[in-house]
Amino acid sequence: MKIFLDTANIPSIKTFVDMGVLDGITTNPTLIAKENREFTELVHDILKLVPGPVNLEVVSQDSEGMIREGHDLAGLGPNVVVKCPMTGEGLKAVRKLHKDGIKTNVTLIFSPNQALLAAKAGADYASPFIGRLDDAGHEGMKIIEETLRIYQNYGLGTQVLVASIRHPIHVVEAAKLGAHVATMPPEVLDKMVKHPLTDIGLKRFLDDWEKAGLRLPEGRASPMKPKPLIQRA
Ligand code: E4P
């Protein structure tokens, strides 16, 4: 399963790019607004860091506006994916952008029927928002299972991008179902890196090494204690 980071925050993106675990980025108008920066400059900085798909969302409501925006966004880099909302106008825009050779992602999907329509319109990705469904008292992951089954039944090539992920269990469940992509906030990816037993185990190894008075061979010795890979907040 591919892992995308759901953020426009450059330091967070860099952290996980450096670890080699990031396949792409999703953003939305809320996440872009949080960064408080000029939009095009921010996008250029993201594109410099991330060779994989970078999802940028249109803000027009009508298909003509979305198509215009989609072309502008796609012009920013070859790996840009244009996010359109799951509305009739959004589907019209996806159909046209697809014909124009521009990659698209239909966002704000809350039912398997919406996911089916996104695929029929030609979307490269369909994004069901599972966390928001959970919040509303539904079983968000069910829609992932149903969408994957529907796409498989009819050989639809749209990738299921599990969005609105709230915690690491969501990621495990998405991966077990065979979802193509999971996008998550940096806090969730950070939790996936960490395990208390890893920290305890590492401390014990290093304490034992030190107690025994062992030293690294000449030339490799570091006067510093090894830094933890992930800095604690
Ligand atoms: C995905 O593309 C969306 O940006 C995102 O997953 C929304 O998640 P939220 O429900 O946490 O805002």
Boltz pocket constraint, residues with backbone or C-beta under 6 A from the ligand:
constraints:
  - pocket:
      binder: B
      contacts: [[A, 6], [A, 26], [A, 27], [A, 28], [A, 107], [A, 127], [A, 129], [A, 131], [A, 132], [A, 162], [A, 163], [A, 164], [A, 165], [A, 183]]
      max_distance: 6.0
